[in-house]
Amino acid sequence: MRHRVALSLALLGLPLAAQDITGGLQTGLSLPVGDLKDKSNYGTNQFFGAHIGGHLDFKLTNNHEIRAQLTYHSLPGSGWGGARDYKNDFKILQAGADWVYHFQGPSQGWYTIAGASLNSVKNDWSAVGSSGSYSQSGKLGLRGGGGYTFNQMFSLEGTLNQVFVDKNGGDGFGFDTATWAQVSAVFRFGR
């Protein structure tokens, strides 16, 4: 019995051992768009935010890979003016998987990204005389974009991210999609 379990585990591990697995870090700008930026008293009212994250790349073929990614976004807000002067700071933790297609190959050239993620979104808000926070977890997100690999260790990429959030309710954000563009410097290790 013990030998069968060991043999089964070894056979299951063979396809994983044959995979080319690499990792890396990404950092750059997160630029809120749509309601996340512009909705009066609910959006950030700021053009720039930042992000940092890590990823594991699972090379399937020379052109196809799956990327598991974890990224933290900070989107600080500025006041909207008016009697209450609302300010909204958003923080988003994103965990997802992307399909990456390399046109020339993984070491150089253009590539595209299409992915899905689960997101935890938090809004720390303040107004004259009060403050609070709303948070939503497990929210589905989609993203797509592309990039260019300069060499096996460095790429630049851009994606458009959209997360479906609750507009109303106790933790409602006042809008139903959080959308931002992400521009990243990507550093890879182990290629």
N, C-alpha and C positions, 0 to 999 in steps of 0.2 A: 504494500500500500504506500509506504513512504517513498519508494522508488518511482511509483506512478505519479505521485504529486510532484516530485522533483523533476521528472521527465516532462510533465505537462507545463510546469513553470518555465523550464528551459526552452521548450518549443514555442511558448507564447512570447518569450523574450527575444527570439531570433529576429522577427520583423522589426522590433524596436532597436535592436543592436545594429541592424543594417541601415537604419535611418541616419541621415546626416543632420545632427542637432547642433545648432549654434545659438548664441544669445547676444544681447546687446542692451544699450541704453538709448533713450531718446529724450530730448529736451528742446524747448522752444517756446513759441508764442501761441496762446489760445485767444482767438478773436471772436467775441460774442457777436451774433447777428440776429436779426429778427426781433421777436419779443424779448428774448433774453437780454438784449442790449437796449432796445428802444421803447418798450412798453412803459409809459409814464407811471412812476411810483412803484413799478414791479421789476423792471430790468436793472442792469448794472449801471447804465448811463456812462460806460467806459469803453474805450476802444481796445485796450490791451489787457490780457491776462497772461499767465505762464503755466507751463506743465513740465512734469518730469515723470519718467517711467522706465520700465524694463520690458524685455520681450524674449521669448524663445522661438526660434525658427526651426521648423521641421521640414527639411527638403524632401519633397516627394519625387520630383524629376529635376532636370536641369532648368526647367522653366516654371515649375509649380512648387509652391511651398505654403504651409499653414503656419501662421504666426499667432502664438498666444501672447497677449499683452496685458499689462497692468499699468495704468497711467493715472496720475493725480493732477487735476486742473485747479488752479486758483484764479478766480475772476473777481477782482476787487471792484467795488462800486464807488460812485461819487453821488453826492446829494442831488435830488431833483429840484430843489428850491421849493418855493411855496410855503404855506403856513406850517406844515409838518416836516418838510425837507427829508423825505424818505431816502434811505441809503440801503442798498442790497449788495452783500458780498456773497458770491456763490462759490462753493467748493464741490468738486465732482470727483469721485473715485470710480474709475472705469476698468472693468475686467472683461476681456473679450477674445474673440478669435477672428483672424483675418485670413482670407485667401489672397495670396500674392502671386501675380503672374509676371515673370521676367521676360521681356521681349528678346534680349540677347543672351541672358544667362545671369546667374546670381552675383557674379564678380564685377560686372560693369554694364551700364546702360539703363534704359527706361523700364519702369515696372508700374503695374496698377494694383490697387488695394480695394477689396470689398469685404466688409466685416459686420459682425453683430456683437453686441456687448450687453452686460448687465451693469447698471449704474446706481450709485448712491449719491444723491444730490442734496446738498444742504444750503439753505439760505439764512445767513445771519443778517438781520435787518435792524435798522435803528431809525427813529423819528424823534422829533423834538418831544422830550418828556417820556419816551418809552423805547424799548428794544425787545428783541426776541429772536427766535430761530424756528425754522420749519425744515423738516427733512423727509425725504422719500427714498426708500431703498428698493432694490430689485427691479428698477425701471429699464425696459428694453430700449436699446439704442442701435442705430444703424450708422455706418460710415462708409465712405468711398473716396477714392483719390488716386494719387500717383506720386511717383518720385523718380529720382535719378541716382544711380549708384556710380560714384566716381572711382572707387576701388573697393577691394573686398572688405575694407574696414569702415568706410564712410559713405553716407547717402544724405540727400536732402529730400524731404517729402512733404506733401500737403494733403490734408483730408478735410472733408466736410462731415461733421458729426451731428446727429439729431437724436435726442432722447425724448421719449414720450412720457410726460409727467402729468400729475393731476392738477387741474386748474383750480378746482374748488375744494371745499372740505377744510377740516381742521389744519392740515398741513399743505393746503393748496398754494400754488405759486402765482396765481392770477393769469397764467397762460398754460397752454397744453403741450407745447414742444419747446425744449431748450436746444438751440442750434448754435454751433460755433465752428469756425474754421481753425484748423490746427496746422501750424508750420513747424516742422521739426528737423533738427540735426540728429542723424541716427548714427550711432557708433556701434560697430559689431565686433564680436570677439569669437575666436575659435574657427575661423574659416580656413 
